[in-house]
Amino acid sequence: MTMMLRRLRRVDCEPVEIELNGEAVLCDPAGVIVVPEHDLLVVSDLHLEKGAAFARRGMLLPPYDTAMTLALLESALERHRPKQVICLGDSFHDRHGAALMPAAFRETLTRLMAGRDWTWIAGNHDPEPPALIGGETRQERAVGGLVFRHEPTPAPRAGEIAGHLHPVARVSGGGRSTRGACFATDGSRLVMPSFGVTTGGLNVLDRAFHGLFRLEAAKAYVIGTSRIFAIGFAALARG
């Protein structure tokens, strides 16, 4: 619950505006991005029903992940009131998650989707359209100068916004270090942080990110408790 309250308090932080392939994009401390020109909110890697998926395999996680993730998503939607929503894949932790979602959670999600143009991008965890839930499922979607997909394209692709890698950044100094979720970008493309409350993270200096960004321009927009910090990759630490 402490983690939940900490994340909810981030709404008091101001979003940071960046330009991506000619489009103004707001990196919001809730862990979503907003594209005001298109009245669009984008969220990545919800991993709904992760706890239930682990339980089916005999591994127990705290059973609150779906309720907390949906509450945080509702808070972001209430704050920005977008007409369009794109979920960048791995919205459900496995291909059974949507079909087996408890009715109470399904009703909450249906309510959040109501009246909005809602797109599910297929992910590696959920490659098929979510069962018994509305919205449109695509492999990728283009809006203005931006292209939304789950996994980043290995080759340079201007305007691409992806998820999948769960980027985090570590900053060290004065004998101390801190690690936080971040938006990773070089001004041409962007990789979004994971939104789900029980998902881990991968350091942006990991080899999985190699080749995605122009290193001289690459920055991590690290989500702190009071603001978002823009830090060049060269100033980051591994681990």
C-alpha positions as CSV (number, residue, x, y, z in Angstrom):
1,M,0.0,0.0,0.0
2,T,2.9,2.4,0.7
3,M,4.1,1.9,-2.9
4,M,0.6,2.6,-4.1
5,L,0.4,5.9,-2.2
6,R,3.8,6.9,-3.4
7,R,2.9,6.4,-7.0
8,L,-0.4,8.2,-6.5
9,R,1.4,11.2,-5.0
10,R,3.4,11.5,-8.2
11,V,0.4,13.2,-9.8
12,D,1.5,16.4,-8.0
13,C,4.7,16.4,-10.2
14,E,4.6,18.3,-13.4
15,P,4.9,16.4,-16.7
16,V,7.9,17.1,-18.9
17,E,7.4,18.0,-22.5
18,I,9.7,16.7,-25.2
19,E,9.5,16.8,-29.0
20,L,9.5,13.5,-30.8
21,N,9.5,13.5,-34.6
22,G,7.8,16.8,-34.7
23,E,5.1,15.9,-32.1
24,A,4.9,17.4,-28.6
25,V,4.8,14.6,-26.1
26,L,4.3,14.9,-22.3
27,C,6.1,12.4,-20.1
28,D,3.9,12.2,-17.1
29,P,5.1,11.1,-13.6
30,A,2.3,8.5,-13.5
31,G,4.4,6.5,-16.0
32,V,2.2,7.4,-19.1
33,I,2.7,9.7,-22.0
34,V,0.2,12.2,-23.4
35,V,0.1,13.6,-26.9
36,P,-2.1,16.7,-26.5
37,E,-2.5,17.3,-30.3
38,H,-4.3,14.0,-30.7
39,D,-6.0,13.9,-27.2
40,L,-4.1,10.6,-26.7
41,L,-2.8,8.8,-23.6
42,V,-0.4,5.9,-23.9
43,V,0.5,3.3,-21.3
44,S,2.8,0.3,-21.5
45,D,3.2,-3.1,-19.9
46,L,0.2,-3.2,-17.5
47,H,0.8,-6.9,-16.9
48,L,-2.7,-7.3,-15.5
49,E,-3.4,-10.6,-13.7
50,K,0.3,-11.3,-13.2
51,G,-0.4,-12.6,-9.7
52,A,-3.1,-14.9,-11.0
53,A,-0.8,-16.2,-13.8
54,F,1.9,-17.0,-11.3
55,A,-0.6,-18.7,-9.0
56,R,-1.7,-21.0,-11.9
57,R,1.9,-22.1,-12.0
58,G,2.2,-22.7,-8.3
59,M,4.1,-19.5,-7.5
60,L,2.6,-17.0,-5.2
61,L,2.8,-13.2,-5.5
62,P,0.8,-10.7,-3.5
63,P,-2.7,-10.8,-5.0
64,Y,-3.3,-7.1,-5.3
65,D,-1.5,-6.3,-8.6
66,T,-4.5,-6.0,-10.9
67,A,-6.6,-3.9,-8.5
68,M,-3.7,-1.5,-7.8
69,T,-2.7,-1.2,-11.5
70,L,-6.2,-0.4,-12.5
71,A,-6.5,2.2,-9.7
72,L,-3.3,3.9,-10.9
73,L,-4.6,3.8,-14.5
74,E,-7.9,5.3,-13.5
75,S,-6.1,8.1,-11.7
76,A,-4.1,8.9,-14.9
77,L,-7.2,8.8,-17.0
78,E,-9.1,11.1,-14.7
79,R,-6.2,13.5,-14.7
80,H,-5.9,13.8,-18.5
81,R,-9.3,12.7,-19.7
82,P,-8.1,11.5,-23.1
83,K,-10.4,10.5,-26.0
84,Q,-7.9,8.0,-27.3
85,V,-5.9,5.3,-25.3
86,I,-3.2,3.0,-26.6
87,C,-1.8,0.2,-24.5
88,L,1.6,-0.8,-25.8
89,G,1.4,-4.6,-25.3
90,D,1.8,-7.0,-22.4
91,S,-1.4,-5.5,-21.1
92,F,-2.2,-8.9,-19.6
93,H,0.6,-11.1,-18.2
94,D,-0.4,-14.1,-20.3
95,R,-2.9,-15.1,-23.0
96,H,-5.4,-16.4,-20.4
97,G,-5.4,-13.2,-18.3
98,A,-8.3,-11.4,-20.0
99,A,-10.6,-14.5,-20.1
100,L,-10.0,-15.4,-16.5
101,M,-10.1,-11.9,-15.1
102,P,-12.5,-11.6,-12.1
103,A,-15.8,-9.9,-12.9
104,A,-15.1,-6.9,-10.6
105,F,-11.8,-6.1,-12.4
106,R,-13.4,-6.6,-15.8
107,E,-16.2,-4.2,-14.9
108,T,-13.6,-1.6,-13.8
109,L,-11.7,-1.9,-17.0
110,T,-14.8,-1.7,-19.1
111,R,-15.8,1.5,-17.3
112,L,-12.4,3.0,-18.0
113,M,-12.6,2.1,-21.6
114,A,-16.2,3.5,-22.1
115,G,-16.4,6.4,-24.5
116,R,-12.8,6.1,-25.6
117,D,-11.1,4.9,-28.7
118,W,-9.1,2.1,-27.1
119,T,-6.3,0.2,-28.9
120,W,-4.5,-2.9,-27.6
121,I,-1.1,-3.4,-29.2
122,A,-0.2,-7.1,-29.2
123,G,2.6,-8.0,-26.9
124,N,4.8,-11.0,-26.4
125,H,2.8,-12.0,-23.3
126,D,-0.6,-11.3,-24.9
127,P,-0.2,-11.8,-28.7
128,E,-4.0,-12.3,-29.2
129,P,-6.9,-9.9,-28.7
130,P,-8.0,-9.9,-25.1
131,A,-11.0,-12.2,-24.7
132,L,-14.4,-10.8,-23.6
133,I,-13.1,-7.2,-23.6
134,G,-13.7,-4.5,-26.2
135,G,-11.2,-2.3,-28.0
136,E,-9.2,-2.9,-31.2
137,T,-6.1,-5.0,-31.3
138,R,-3.2,-4.1,-33.7
139,Q,0.4,-5.0,-34.2
140,E,1.2,-1.3,-34.3
141,R,-0.6,2.0,-34.8
142,A,0.5,5.3,-36.4
143,V,-0.9,8.6,-35.1
144,G,0.5,11.8,-36.7
145,G,4.3,11.5,-36.7
146,L,4.4,8.7,-34.1
147,V,4.3,4.9,-34.5
148,F,3.3,2.8,-31.5
149,R,4.4,-0.8,-31.1
150,H,5.3,-3.2,-28.3
151,E,9.0,-4.1,-29.0
152,P,11.4,-1.5,-30.3
153,T,12.5,-2.0,-33.8
154,P,16.2,-2.9,-33.9
155,A,16.9,-0.4,-36.8
156,P,16.5,3.3,-36.3
157,R,12.8,4.4,-36.6
158,A,12.0,8.0,-36.1
159,G,8.8,8.6,-34.1
160,E,8.6,5.1,-32.7
161,I,7.2,4.8,-29.1
162,A,7.6,1.3,-27.7
163,G,7.6,-0.6,-24.4
164,H,8.7,-4.2,-23.6
165,L,12.1,-3.4,-22.1
166,H,10.8,-1.8,-18.8
167,P,13.6,0.9,-18.7
168,V,15.1,2.0,-15.4
169,A,18.1,4.2,-14.7
170,R,20.6,4.3,-11.8
171,V,22.2,7.4,-10.6
172,S,25.2,7.3,-8.2
173,G,27.1,9.9,-6.3
174,G,28.4,10.8,-2.9
175,G,28.6,7.1,-1.9
176,R,24.9,6.7,-2.6
177,S,22.8,5.5,-5.5
178,T,19.2,5.4,-6.5
179,R,17.3,3.6,-9.2
180,G,14.0,4.5,-10.8
181,A,11.7,3.9,-13.7
182,C,12.3,6.2,-16.7
183,F,11.3,7.2,-20.1
184,A,14.3,6.6,-22.4
185,T,14.7,8.7,-25.5
186,D,17.2,10.4,-27.9
187,G,14.6,12.8,-29.3
188,S,13.9,10.5,-32.2
189,R,12.3,7.5,-30.5
190,L,11.2,6.6,-27.0
191,V,10.9,3.5,-24.8
192,M,8.3,3.8,-22.1
193,P,8.5,2.5,-18.5
194,S,6.4,-0.4,-17.4
195,F,3.2,0.6,-15.6
196,G,2.2,-2.6,-13.8
197,V,2.9,-2.5,-10.1
198,T,4.7,-5.9,-9.8
199,T,6.9,-5.6,-12.9
200,G,10.6,-5.2,-12.7
201,G,13.0,-3.0,-14.7
202,L,16.0,-3.2,-17.0
203,N,18.8,-0.7,-16.7
204,V,19.0,1.5,-19.9
205,L,22.8,0.7,-20.0
206,D,22.0,-3.0,-20.5
207,R,23.0,-4.5,-23.9
208,A,19.3,-4.9,-24.7
209,F,19.2,-1.1,-25.4
210,H,22.3,-1.0,-27.5
211,G,21.8,0.5,-30.9
212,L,18.3,1.9,-30.1
213,F,19.5,5.5,-29.3
214,R,22.1,8.0,-30.5
215,L,24.2,7.9,-27.3
216,E,25.3,11.5,-27.6
217,A,21.6,12.6,-27.4
218,A,20.2,9.8,-25.2
219,K,18.5,10.8,-22.0
220,A,16.7,9.0,-19.2
221,Y,13.7,11.0,-17.9
222,V,13.7,9.4,-14.4
223,I,10.5,9.5,-12.4
224,G,11.3,10.8,-8.9
225,T,9.0,11.5,-5.9
226,S,8.9,15.2,-6.6
227,R,9.8,15.7,-10.2
228,I,11.1,14.0,-13.4
229,F,14.8,14.3,-13.8
230,A,16.4,14.4,-17.3
231,I,19.8,12.7,-17.1
232,G,22.1,11.9,-20.0
233,F,23.1,8.2,-20.4
234,A,26.8,9.2,-19.9
235,A,26.0,10.2,-16.3
236,L,24.2,7.0,-15.4
237,A,25.5,4.0,-13.5
238,R,25.1,0.3,-14.3
239,G,23.3,-2.2,-12.1
